Amino acid sequence: MVDFSIWGCAMIVIAAFVTDIRTMKIPNWLTVSAMLGGILFHTAADGLQGLLFSIKGLAAGFILLLLMHLIGAVGAGDVKFFGGVGAWLGLLLTIQCIVYSVLCAGVIGFLILLWRRETMQRMRNVLRNLAGFFILKSFRSLTAGKEQQLRFPFMIAVLPGYVIACMYSIG
């Protein structure tokens, strides 16, 4: 059953990738159907055990991305999308997918900064904001300068993050 849920979720990831690249948004019809599809699939396959598996993954994906959304790292569509991914993949694989996606996003962001030759200025801003957070103990410094943040569709990082997470879970 794990293989089917990975392939079922892969179709959702690909659809989200295409819409995010085109519009910088992930539609609600996709995120809600991903959540419901994952819950229904696992409930039908494993009963109450499957329902709990799916709900734990949904909650983990949603909550972790919500925290990232609150500091301005991802959009609201990404939050709902990872709730749907969690419903299909469960707790552990969802967390792995998030970690690999964030690592891929860091690499992509760094490459964009190198390409634009803005690396040193942006690194100074990041260090200043982090210092403000740790010294002042305020989230304000983390969300300061949102309009200057480097932005790209998160699905560019999620697709390879998903593939890496699934490859390690299967192999």
C-alpha positions in Angstrom: 0.0 0.0 0.0 2.9 2.4 0.6 3.9 2.3 -3.0 0.4 3.2 -4.1 0.2 6.1 -1.7 3.6 7.4 -2.9 2.4 7.2 -6.6 -0.9 8.7 -5.8 0.7 11.6 -3.9 3.2 12.0 -6.8 0.4 12.9 -9.1 -0.7 15.6 -6.7 2.9 16.9 -6.4 3.2 17.1 -10.2 -0.2 19.0 -10.5 0.9 21.4 -7.7 4.2 21.9 -9.4 2.6 22.8 -12.7 0.1 25.2 -11.2 2.7 26.8 -8.9 5.1 27.4 -11.8 2.3 28.9 -13.9 0.5 31.1 -11.3 2.6 31.1 -8.1 -0.5 29.6 -6.4 -1.7 26.1 -5.5 -5.5 26.0 -5.9 -7.8 25.0 -3.0 -9.5 22.3 -5.1 -6.1 20.5 -5.3 -5.2 20.8 -1.7 -8.6 19.8 -0.3 -8.9 16.9 -2.7 -5.4 15.8 -1.7 -6.4 15.8 2.0 -9.6 14.0 1.4 -8.1 11.5 -1.0 -5.3 10.6 1.4 -7.7 10.2 4.3 -10.2 8.1 2.3 -7.5 5.9 0.8 -5.8 5.1 4.0 -9.1 4.6 5.9 -10.4 2.2 3.2 -7.1 0.3 3.1 -6.4 0.0 6.9 -9.5 1.2 8.7 -9.0 3.1 11.9 -5.3 2.5 11.8 -5.1 4.1 8.3 -7.3 7.0 9.4 -4.9 7.8 12.3 -1.9 7.4 10.0 -3.4 9.9 7.6 -4.5 12.4 10.2 -1.1 12.4 11.9 0.6 13.1 8.5 -1.9 15.8 7.6 -1.4 17.5 11.0 2.4 17.4 10.8 2.5 18.7 7.2 0.0 21.5 8.0 1.5 22.6 11.3 5.2 22.6 10.2 4.4 24.6 7.0 2.1 26.9 9.0 5.1 27.8 11.2 7.1 28.5 8.0 4.3 30.6 6.7 4.2 32.7 9.8 7.7 33.8 9.3 7.1 34.5 5.6 9.0 31.5 4.1 6.1 29.9 2.2 2.6 30.8 1.0 -0.7 29.7 2.4 -1.2 27.3 -0.5 2.0 25.5 0.4 0.6 25.0 4.0 -2.6 23.4 2.7 -0.7 21.5 0.1 1.6 19.8 2.7 -1.5 18.9 4.7 -2.6 17.0 1.7 0.8 15.4 1.2 0.8 14.4 4.9 -2.6 12.8 4.4 -1.1 10.5 1.8 2.4 9.9 3.2 1.9 9.8 7.0 3.9 11.5 9.7 7.5 10.3 9.1 7.6 10.5 5.3 5.9 13.9 5.4 8.6 15.3 7.8 11.3 13.9 5.6 9.7 15.4 2.5 9.6 18.8 4.2 13.2 18.6 5.4 14.5 17.7 1.9 12.3 20.3 0.3 13.7 23.0 2.6 17.3 21.9 1.9 16.6 22.0 -1.9 15.0 25.4 -1.5 18.2 26.6 0.3 20.4 25.3 -2.5 18.1 26.9 -5.2 18.0 30.2 -3.3 21.8 30.3 -3.0 22.2 29.5 -6.7 19.8 32.4 -7.6 21.7 34.7 -5.3 25.0 33.7 -6.9 23.5 34.2 -10.4 22.2 37.7 -9.4 25.4 38.6 -7.6 23.4 39.7 -4.5 24.9 37.1 -2.1 26.8 39.2 0.3 24.1 41.9 0.8 21.5 39.3 1.4 23.7 37.3 3.8 24.3 40.5 5.8 20.5 41.0 6.0 19.9 37.4 7.1 22.6 37.7 9.8 21.2 41.0 11.0 17.6 39.6 11.2 18.8 36.4 13.0 20.8 38.5 15.5 17.7 40.6 16.2 15.7 37.5 16.8 18.2 35.9 19.2 19.0 39.2 21.0 15.6 40.8 21.2 13.7 37.5 21.3 11.1 38.8 18.9 9.8 37.3 15.7 9.5 40.8 14.2 13.1 40.8 13.0 12.5 37.5 11.2 9.6 38.9 9.3 11.2 42.3 8.7 11.8 43.2 5.1 9.4 40.7 3.6 9.2 42.8 0.4 12.9 42.3 -0.1 12.8 38.5 0.3 14.0 36.3 -2.5 10.8 34.6 -3.9 10.4 31.6 -6.2 7.7 28.9 -6.4 8.3 26.5 -3.5 7.3 23.6 -5.7 10.6 24.0 -7.6 12.2 22.7 -4.4 9.3 20.4 -3.3 9.5 18.2 -6.4 13.1 17.1 -5.9 12.6 17.0 -2.1 9.7 14.7 -2.6 11.7 12.4 -5.0 14.6 12.3 -2.5 12.4 11.5 0.5 10.5 8.7 -1.4 13.8 7.2 -2.8 15.2 6.9 0.7 11.9 5.5 2.1 11.7 2.8 -0.5 15.4 1.9 -0.7 
